[in-house]
Amino acid sequence: MTPLVAVLLASALTVPGPPATYAPADKQGFGTARQATSPVWFTLGRTGLTEVFYPDLSTPATRDLRLVVDGRTAEARTEPVGRLRYRQEFRGAGWGAEITYTTDPSRPTVLADLRLHADRPVDVQVVFDPNLSRDGDDDSAADHPEALLAYDDQSASALTTDEGITSQGATEGNVIQTGALGVDGVRDRSTTLAMGFGATTEDALTTAKTSLIEGFPRHSRRYDQGWDDYLKGLERPKSADRDLYDTSLMVMAATEDKRHPGAFVASPSFPWAFGFDRTIAPEFGSYALVWPRDLYQVASAMLAAGDRAAADRALDFMLDVQQQPDGHLPQNTRVDGEPYWTNIQQDEQAAPMLLAWLLGRTDKSTVDSLVAAAEFLITQPDAPFTQQERWENQSGYSPGTIAAEIAGLVCLADLLQRSGDPRAAKYLAIADDWERRLEGWTVTSTGPFSSDPYYLRLTKDGRPNAGTTYNPGDNHPIEIDQRAAVDPSFLELVRLGVRPHDDPVVRNTVEVVDEQLGKDRFWHRYNGDGYGERADGGPWNIGQGRTYGRLWPIFAGERGEYELLAGDTGSARRRLADIASTANEGRMLPEQVWNGRGTTSATPLAWTHAQYVRLAWSIDAGRPVERPAVVACRYTGC
């Protein structure tokens, strides 16, 4: 039990807490109704319900809801019991509780059905931390005899039960509320909590009470039916674990905002300093945003799964909402398209070109928008130099980024050629020029890892045999020689058809990457990666001591796609199983793992779930399903 929880229970008051932070990012569950009429999403942590999002997926509205029995909290065991529905089991001295979660498919209410068993009457309370409109430090609590109410100038929350919650007091600031429940585990053993949202406290309370009147069983049936109806329209690959595949597909679908079609966020979580350091994240953590890169990963996986409509919405969001007047797509945006971080990443300019080619989109509006993105890409200083590569902390000539740029231009040219547009020749000429110069920018023959040439993570200056140094960032203590950093991302060259799988430099770099970055069936991002936890498992933060990037499951998927092209289907199947092995109790796949288990990194990460889905379909097809044939035929002989 935290000291603040103890103070709340001892004082029996709603009191202002310390500055608002977010719960740990390793979510054990993530859910929302499939129905668009319910703009609310919930996450589960190890101690119960954590962030709830309302009215959109870039807006966390709560931080925490905890069950407190006889003054103590407990950790939970999470079990999937439906379609993105979960049951959590709690155990304490002489008592046990089960809480099952769902949302009301017709309105913004999260419901938690509590079953409590005790060998003596126990005192049961809840501690609730609203965090309305992304900022928990400006909320106010309203006194009410049967509910915990909170509001700010944009929205409101109401927490109540079948019998009502005894409320204690009101305050302002980072409101943390406590209320007594009418169950004791002996005489009264069950109740349903409803967390409703609205523009005002009256709206929120009416929403919660209406959901309670209709009943938990009805909502859970309709909730499951919504997801069943979605899955029934799609086939399943033979290669994947059915439960994890279904969960992965639903997680990706659930990360799409309901008011902004095509806006799929990276993760409904706020890892490490993004959840507690207001200097780094003055409003809220960074992952509940839309990256064009992650959006491409999700959209290509959804397309492989048969949900073309989702992929079309994703492309429309890139081009109609995210794209800026000068043609570029920003690093990321909120779900309404407002740019959040504004660095330029050139692989993200190519993402809509690749996705449009997979979709075969040749309408004038789409092509004109793609041309605007291409013009921005090719007119940047020292192109294909990028201000940031896909790990977002270095500029330079990155083989992974250049692979996307070349492939994107070729795909755009193909779309143009289909309508006889003469601009196609211009983009093909630039792509061919960059393809010819690729090794000169990114392959070293004087590096320390091999006497044979290999691809670098990136070069700062396009001179791969020069000993140029740079600091990898993310708390790395010293500068490193650019020739002493490699990255599995070079395999984008193979996946996108720019280089064949048996190219000598590719094969040598695979060996170098395995030796330098491979461990326990997975890979680190690059030498010296500091984006991860402290040596003792503490959280990443800038300037607070050395941190260590862990292993990323997505690389198992990318390696599996490479192995399919090399004809090694057996190894690709093992990579699929390796990704599956990182799922937690709620079948959530993480961003990073250590000792085979997910860290407190972003979980679920939509990209990881997308990689699992896409690799499964690629194994069934015998080839990477998103590989653009027009690129491969141009540079590798198909």
N, C-alpha and C positions, 0 to 999 in steps of 0.2 A: 504494500500500500504506500502511495506517495505521500510526502508530508502535507501537500495541499489537500489531498483527499481526507487525511486525518483531521485537518483544521476544519474543513467543511462539515464533516460529520459531528465533530465535537461542538461546533458553534451552531449547527442547525440553521445556517443562513446561506443565502446566495451572496457570494462575496466576489470582488474583483480578484482575478488571479494575476500571475506575472505576465509579461508580454507573451502574446499568443505564438505558439509554435505548432508544428504538425506531428502526427504520430509516425513511428518508424515505417519505412517504405516497403517492407517485405509483407505485402498483403496476402492473407490466407484465403481471401475470397473477394470477388468483385461482381456486382450484379446490378441489373436494371430490367424493367419490363421491356419487352420488344415493342410494345405499343408506344406510339409517339405522344399519346395523351398523358404520359407520366414522365415529366422532365426531372427525374431524380435518380441518382446513382449512389450506391453504397459500397463501402469497402470494409473488410474485416481484418483486424490485426490479431495479435496473440492474446489480447485481453478483452476482446469484444469488438463492437462496432467502432470504426474509426471515421475517416472523412466521408461525409455525405456531400454530394454535389447538387446544387440547385441555384439558378434555373438552367444552367448549362454546364458543360464539362470543363470549362476553364474557371469555374467559380465554386470552390469549396465553401460549404455553408455550415459544416460542423467539424469538430476535431475529434471528439471522443464521447462515447457513452459506455459507462462501466457499471456492472452489477457489483454491489457491495453487500456482503452477508456478514452479520455480526462484526461490522467494522473492517472487514478485510476483502481484498480483491483476489482473484485467482486467474491463472493463465488457462486458456481454452484449448481444446482439441477440436479441429475443424473437419467436418465431413460433408461432402456434396450430397444433397438429398433430392435434387431436382435440376432443372435447367437454369444454371447460374443461381441456384438457391442452396443454402447451406444450413447445417445445424452445428452449433458449438456446444461442447460439454465442459462444464466447470465442476471442480471438486474441491471441497473444503472439509474442515473438521466436523464430521457428523452431518454433512449435507452434500447434495449434488443438484446440479441444475442443467437443463438443456434449453437453449434458445435457438429457435428456427427463424430465419429471416426471409422476407419477400418484400416486394413493393406492390402498391395498388396500381394495376395497369391503367386505371382511369384518372388518376390524380397524383399529385406529388406527395406521396406518403410512403415512408418506410415503416414496415411492421416487424415487430420482434415478438414471437410467441414464446412465453416463458413457462416452463414446467419445473417445479422445485420440489425436492423430496428431502426431508430432514428427520432425524431421530428425536428431535425436540423442537419446539417453536424457536424460530430464529428471526432476527431483525433484518429486514431487507430494504435496501435503499438503492437509488441510482444516482450517479454523478454524471452530469451532462454538460459538455463544453460546446456551446454554439460558436460559430465562426463565420458569421453572415457576410456575404458579399466580398469574400476573399480576405477580410480584415477582421480578426477577432478582438481587436483592441478598441473598437468604437461601438460595441453593442450595448444595449440596455435591457434589463430584465423587468417584466411587468408582473406585479403580484396577482395571483389568481388562486382560488381555493381548490381547484381540481387539475391544474396543469402547470407546467414549467414553460413560461412564455419569454421570448426574447425578440428584439427587433433592432434594426438600424434604419437609416433613411432610404433603404432600397427594398428590404425584404424582412420576413419574420419567420420564426419557428415556434412550434407548439409541441410539447411532449406530454402525452397523457396516456391513460389506460382505460380498460373497461370500467373500473371503479373510480378512476381519477387518481391523481398523484397529489399528495399533500405538499404544497409549495411553501417555501420559506423565504420570504423577503424579496427585495428588489435592489438592484444596484446598477452601475454603469462601468464601462471599461471592458476588460477581458472577462466577460461574465462566465462564471462557472457555477452551475446550479446543482442542488441536491434535493431529492424528494423521496418520501417514504412510499413504499408499495404496500398494498393490502394483502400480501401473502406471507405466510410464516412457515411453509413447508410441511405443516401437519394438518391444520384445519382448512387452510386455503392454500392450494398447491399450484394454481395456474392463473395467468393473466396475459393479456396482450398489450404491448406498448405500441403506440402509434406516434410517429414523428412526422408532423405535417408542416408544409411550407406554404407561404403566400405573400402577398404584398403587405399585409398588415397582420397583427396578432389575431384579429378576429377572423380573417381569411384562413390563417394557418390552423387555428383551433377548429374551425368548421370543417376544414379538410380532414384533419385527424379524426374528429368524431364521426364524420360520415364514413370514413374507411373502417372504423371500429364497428359501426352499426352493420355494415355489409358483411363483416366477419373475415377472419384470417383464412379459413379453408377456401372460401370462394375466391379470394384474391390469389392464393397460391396456385389454385387450379387454373385460373385464367392466365397467370404469369407463365406457368409451364406450357400451357397450350399455345401461347404466343410464340415461344421459342420452338415448340414442336412443329408448328406450322411453317416456321422459317426453315428448319432443317429438312422437312419433308420435301421441299422443293429442290433439294440439292443432293447429288450423289456423294458417296464416300469413297476414298481411295482404299484399295486392298492392303496397302502397306502399313497404314497407321493403326495405332491403338484407338479403338472406336471412342472410348470415353474422353481421352485426351484430345483427339481430333475434334470431336463435337465441342468440347470446352474451348479449344483454341479458336474455332470458327465463331463461336458465340462471343468470346472475349473481344475478338477483333470487331465484330458487329456492334458490341456494346460500347466500344470506344468512339463511335460516331455520335456527334452531338445531334439531338433531336430537333433543334431549332435552326441548325445550320447544316443542311445536308452536305455530305462529303467531307466534313471536318472530323477526321479521326485523330484523337490525341495519342501521344506516345505512350503515356501511362497515367493511371489515376493515382499517382503516388508522388511523394516529395522526398527523395533520398537525401540523407546526410545534411550538409549545411543548407541545402535548398529548402529544408523544412524548419530550420531553427535560426539561421543567421540572417537577420534583417538587412545587413549590409549587402550580402550577395543576392538575397531575394526580398526586397523591401515590401512587396505585396504578397507574394505567395511563391511556392516552389515552381520549378521550371517545366516539369514533365507533362503537366496537363495543358499542353500546347500542341500545335500542329506543325510538324516539320515536313517540308516537301519530300525529304529523303525517306522518313519513316512512312509517310503517306504512300509513297510508291511501293514500299515493301508490302504494306497491308493490301493495297489495291491489287497488286499483281497476284498475291495469294488468294484474295477473294475471287479474282477472275479465274484462277486455276480451279477454285472450288465450285465454279459455276454461277457465282453471283456477279454477273456482268453489270447489273444496275449499280451496285456499290462502287465498282471500279469507275464507271462513267461519272457517278457523283463526285468521286475523288478528283478526277481530272477536271471536272467543271469547277470544283472548289479551288484548285490550283490556279486555273486560268481566269476565272470570273471573280474570285474573291481575293486570293493571295497576291496575284501578279500586280506589280506596281506600274505606274505610268511609263517608266523608262524600260519596261519589259522584264525586269528581274523579279525573282521570287525571293523574299527575305528569308533569313535563317529559320525563323519560325514565327507563328502568329497565334493569337488567341482564336477561339472557334469562330468569332465574328470577323476574322480577317485582319484585325489590328496587329501590326508588327510588334513583336516583343523584343527579341534580340535581332539586331539588324546587320550582322556581318554577312558578307557575300561568300557563298559556297557554290562553286561552279558545277559540282555534280547535281545540285538541286535545280540548276537551270536546265539541265539535261533530263531530269526526272519526268517532266510532262511530255517530252518528246518520245521517250521510251514507252511511257504508258499509252500515249496516243497511238503509237504504232501497234502495240499489242491489241488495242481496241479497234484498230482500223478506222480511226476517226479522220475523215477527210473533208468535213464541212468547212466552209469558209471561215467562220468565226474561230474554230479551233486552230486551223492552220495559220491564220493571221496572228493569233496570240503566240503560237509556237515560233513563228518567224521573229516576233518581237523579242522573245526570250533568246533566240539564237543570235540576233544582232547584238544584244547586250553581252552575250557570252564571248563572241569573237572579237568585240571591240574593246575588251578590257586590256589594260596595259600588260604586256608580256604574256598574253594568252598563249597556251592554256594554264598559265600560272593561276593559282587560286588563293584568295585571301584566307580561306580556311579549308582544310580537307575534311573528310567525313568525321574525324574525331574532334573537330571544332576548336583546336587550340594551336594550330600551326599553319603558316602560309608556305607556299612553295609549289614545286612540281611533283604532284602525287600520281603514281601510276594508277591507283584506283579511281581518282578523280578524272584523270585524262581518259581512262577507259570509258567512263560515262559520257564525257564530252564528245569523244569520237563517235561512239555508238549513237548518241542522241542526234548528232548532225546527220549521220547516215540515215537514221530512221526518218528524220524530218525530210531529207531529200527524197526518200522513197514516197512519202505521202504527197510531196509536191509533184513528183513525176507522174503520179497516177492521174493528175488532172492537167498534165502538160505544162506545168508552171516552170518557166526557164530558170527561176531562182535555184532550182535543185543543184545545178552544176556548181554554183558558187560554194554551197555548203559541202558538197562532195570533195571539191578541191581542197578546202581547208581541212576536212577530216583526213584526207589522204596525206596531206603535208604533215599533220601532227602524228599520224601513224608512222610515217617514215622516220620522224625525229624522236620517237618515244624513248628508245633505248639511250639516245644521247642525253636526254634529260634525267633519266631515272635509274640507269643500270651502271653499277660500279664494277670495275675489274681490279681495283686496288684496295678493296675493303678487307677487314680483318677476319671475316667469317668463312671465306672460301677463296681459293685461288682462281676459281672460275667465276664468270660474271653472275651477279644476282641483282634483283630489284631492291631498291631501298624503300623505306617508308615514304620518304620524300627528299628532295633536295631543295635547299633554300635558294639556290642560285642557278639551277639547271646545269651544274657542273659536278656530276656524280663521282668523279675521281679526285675531286678537291676535298681537302680535309676541313671543310667549313664546319663550324661548331654552332650549336644552338642549345638552349635549355628546353627540355621536353615539356616543362610546365607542370602544373598540378603538384607542387611541392617537391619536385626533384631538386636535389641540392647542388648539382653541378651541370655545366654544359657538356654535351657529348658531340663527337664527330658524327656528321650525318651519315657516314659510311657504316656506322656501328648501330644503326636502327633499321629494323625491318618490320613488316606489317603484313598479316595475311590478306589485307585488302587488295594486293596486287592480283589476286585471283579474279577480280572483276574483269580483268583483261580477257580471261578465258570464258567466264560466264557470259559476257556480252559479245563474244565473237571476234575480238580484236587480235587475239593470239590463240594458236592451237594448244591443246592440252599437253602435247609432246614437244613443244618448243624447248630447246635446251636450256635457255635462261629460266623459263618457267619451272622446269623440273628441278634445276639446281636451287632455285629460290624456295621451292617446296621443302627441300631438304634443309636448307638454312633456317627457314621459319620453324620447322619442327624441332630443330636442335636448340634454337634460341628462345622460342616462345611456347612450345608445346609442353603440356603437362596434364596428366590424368584425363586424357581423351579430349581435352579442350586446349584453347590457346589464349595467351595474352594479346592485347592489341598491338603493342610495340615495346621495344626495349626502353626501360625507364618509365613506363606508364605509372603515373601517380594517382590516377582517378579511381580511387577505391578506398579501402579502410586502412586504419593504422595497423601496425604489426599485432597489436592486442585486440583487433576487431573494432576499435573505436571509429567514429564516423569521419569521413573526409570533410575537410574544411581548408580554405585557402589561408596560408601563412601560419598554420597552427601545428607545424611539425610534419615529418615525412609520412606520406601515405602511399599505398601500394595498390595498383590496379590488379584486380583478380582475373579470373578466366571467364570468357564470354561464350555461352552456348551457341550463339548465332554462327560462330566460325565452324562448328560441326556441320551445320547445314550448308554453308558455303563450300566446305571441303567435300561434302557428299555430292554436291552438284558437279564439282570438278571430277570426282571419281566416276560419276556416271558417264561423263564425256570420255574418260579413259577406259570405259568398258568394265569397270569394277563395281558391279551392282551390289555385291555382297558387302563391300566396305560402306557403300552409301546406306544400306539398310542398317548397319551398325551405327552409323552417325545419327540416323533417325532415332534409334533406341537410346543413344547417348543423350540427345536432347530431352527425350521423354523422362529419362532418369533424374532430371533436375526439377521436375514438378514437385510442388509441396503438397500438403494434405488436401488443399482445395483445388489442385490441378493447375495452379498458377505457375507460369514459367518465368524465371528471373532474367535480369540483365547480366548479372555476374554470379559465379559460383566459387566456392573455396572448399576443398576437401569433399567435392561432389555435391555439396548442398548450397542452396541459394544464400547469398549474403543479404545484408539489409539494403541492397541496391534496389532500383526500380522494379517492382513486381506487382502485377504482371507487366511485362514489357511487350507491347503489341508486336514489335519487330521479331522477338523470339517466337511468339506464337505464329506469326506469319511465316517464318523460316521453317517451322515444323510442318505447317500445312503445305507449303510450296514444295518442300523436299519430298513429302509423301506422294504428291501428285507427279513429281518428276521421276520418282522411282517407278511408279506405275507406267509412266510413258517411256521410260528408258532414256530420258534426256531431260535437261533443265527446261521446264515448260515456258519460262519467260525469256529464253535466249532468242534475241532477234535474228532470224535467219538471214535477213538482208545484210546484216553486218558480218555474220560468219561467212557467208558466201563471198563477200567482197575481200576478206582478208585471210581466211583460213581454208578456202576451198569447200565450204559447206561441211 
